């Protein structure tokens, strides 16, 4: 297990370095921040002074090396737009994104797990067909469209829920439900397929032959093994929804990391943009590591194999 953890640590470092280079290079292809930060009547001399002061006149490899050395010291630069430390801006917004993503995952699991199990148990009946239709619709609907329709119905027409902000628990309902909509559909399909495979296995037939009650067979023996691919999917998607919540956060004006990244792209705020994406990469790597460890907790055969 220690060898596996060491290997994963090395892989994480290599991945972070590769991601930092790609992010740095792509961010600088969006143009010069001076075009947005300086007034239109700025003189060429003032513009040149600004570019030199910010270090944008240096070659790309020199700028990257400077960024990497500062990053290793925990210095990710200062926001070009607000002149605040990038670390402070990103950390302030990260908490809101983590909360939104967690609520979205909880809602998705609370809805999808019972539906997926019932669909597998009643294979071919009306409930199974309804669950598959629900999953297909959930994966086909874009998040931005679902968010706009949710605001129109529940905020504008009915007036039940707020349209934006993060002041109370009511502000979590619409964005988290919109964010978890596609994940719910994916879990339903995946859990149904996994449950069907497990229910057809020999040890499940043996458990039934011994006279165990059906709910024990399903909830204790079948579900435990069927959850392994679901955990992989949920763990991977948790990082993805936090990284991919830009559209939802913009639609609902949610003060999260996705909206901050969107604003950083518009303003070509390189330090904030680079740190935001690096935080996403680190988060996904860490979550995948936790998912890998959870395999051994759920299925003892994984621990034996390692």
Buried (B, 14 or more C-beta within 10 A) or exposed (E): EEEEEEEBEEEBEEBBEEBBBEBBEEBBEEEBBBEEBBEEEBEEEEBEEBBEEBEBEBEEEEBBEEBEEEBEEEBBBBBBBBEEBBBEBBEBBBEBBBBBBBBBBEBBBEBBBEBBBBBBBEEEEEBBEEBBEBBEEBBEBEBBEBBBEBBEEBBEEEEEBBBBEBEEEEBBBBBBBBBBBBBBBBBBBBBBBBBBBBBEEEEBEEBBEEEBEEEEBBEEBBBEBBBBBBBBBBBBBBBBBBBBBBBBBBBBBBBBBBBBBBBBBEBBBBBBBBBBBBBBBBBBBEBBBEBBBBBBEEBEEBEEEE
